[in-house]
Amino acid sequence: METPSHHGALVVGTGSIGARHARNLRASGIKQITLCDPAARSREALARELSCDECSSLEEGLNDDAIDMVFICSPTKFHIAQAMMAAAHGRHLFIEKPLSHASEGLDELSAIVAQNNVTCMVGCNMRFHFGPATVKRLLDEGRIGTPRQATVYTGSYLPDWHPGTDYRRSYSADPLQGGAILDCIHEIDLALWFLGPATLRSCATQQADTLGIPVEGTADLQLDHEGGSRSAVHLSFMEKEYKRFCAIEGSSGKLFWDFHKKSVEVQDAAGTVRERFMQGDPYDINRMYVDELKHFLQCISSGSDPMGNLHEAISALSIALAARKTKKR
């Protein structure tokens, strides 16, 4: 990956996703990397591994003129305030999903980003996975005609996400910023990416009582898209068997992607497979994060609007926040 030598990155938050981005930044050729986290142990350990700078506060990190982009990888409730501060300093922004846990500050952030001509991308890495990316390409090529309805599904098990850590103490378990709707917002983003803007028609949720945490563990959303199509989005972190797929029916065929089958199928109206696209083995799951980073850096260099821009992220968050207000079933 080619990168301008003058780039410098500040990574805010050194948990699992912050560490992934920091390692990918180093592997991409970014020489100036500073890690920011109030938790000294994880920050210092990663700084030793990558031989990079560190600081304990965002203010301190932004004082370094060598930094021109900031990766917000902190707990969700801090995203907007930290992003506004970084954008006000003219730094390009990569914000991990979800954009926020609330609607407050979104308009102000949008204004600051525009005023300072800042590139802002919200990390929805599933757009860069072979499966969804292939589905999107085939939709854009009109392989199944006009989309009519879709199912976008993810099911996983929260205790398995980060082995060795107590999920009950994670921000996924925090009623303010956790729960399946925000944690699994990738699938809301994919539904909007595939079929266009939408409004929430209904949502049914189930509390994660069996996991012993006070948040919704499952949510089933029904979306009405502006183009006339509908989608069903299933989000869950209470399923021990990992499942991830999407099925889209169009006016002249169907598309089906399954994470485990590692393929995208183009089917006729009767379900007969016309074409099959295989992702190939071995497939390094980190590849989508690397491709996501490459896209962000290219957008900074070209001044182009990134895929997964702030407007798109606000649209997905609006759906998620509306879903969170619905009654549990």
Protein Blocks (a to p, Z undefined) as FASTA:
>chain_A
ZZdfkbccddehjafklmmmmmmmmmnopabdcdddfblklmmmmmmmnopaddfbfklm
mmpmkbcbdcdfbdfklmmmmmmmmmmnopacdddddfblcfghklmmmmmmmmnopacd
dddfklmgmklmmmmmmmmnopnopafbdcddddddfklmmghiafklmmklpmklgcjk
lmmmmmmmmmmmmnopaddfbdcdddfklnopabdfbdcdddddfkopacdddddfkbfb
acdddddddfkbccdddfklopacdddfkopafbdcdebiaddfklmmmmmmmmmmmmmm
nopacehifklmmmmmmmmmmmmmpccZZ
